[in-house]
Amino acid sequence: MIALEKHEMPAGFGGIPWVSCRPFVDNSRAMLIHRVRHVTTHKISPKYAAHLGVHGWCGNVAAGTKKFTFLEAPPVGRIVCARCEDAAVGAGLPSSSEIAGCHVHTGGVVAVMRCCSDAAAIGAAK
C-alpha cells in the first residue's frame, strides 16, 4: 500500500478520496498498467451505484465499477505507462522496478496507420 497524494475535489463533486491503495492499477479495458495518483469513490445519488474515479500520474482518468484491479506489482511482461513512471519518479516516488523488486517494462501505445502501405499512397490520401 502507498499513501496517495491529497486531492482536493472541486465543489459539488461530492466524492470520497482514498487515503492509500496499491501502487499500480490494471484497467481491463486498457493496454497499459498505470501508477495510481488519486482514487475517489463517487456516490451520485441513491438511484445509482457508487463508482471509482482513478487518476494516473500521466493524467489519465478512468471511471467505473468493476474494471479495475489494484496491484502491488505489475504482472510479468505487462508495460507500465512511461509517462506515469516519469511523473511519479519526478515527484520523488520510487521507480516501478524499486517497488516491484525486479525489472519492470515501461512504454506507451502508439497509433499506427494501417490503411496505406506505401509513402506514395499516403501522399495521395491528403
Buried (B, 14 or more C-beta within 10 A) or exposed (E): EBEBBEBEBEEEEEBEBBEEBBBBBBBEEBEBBBBBBBBBEBEEEEEEEEBBBBBBBBEBEBEEEEBBEBBEBBEEEBBBBBBBBBBBBEEEBEBBBEBBEEEBBBEEEEEEEEEEEEEEEEEEEE
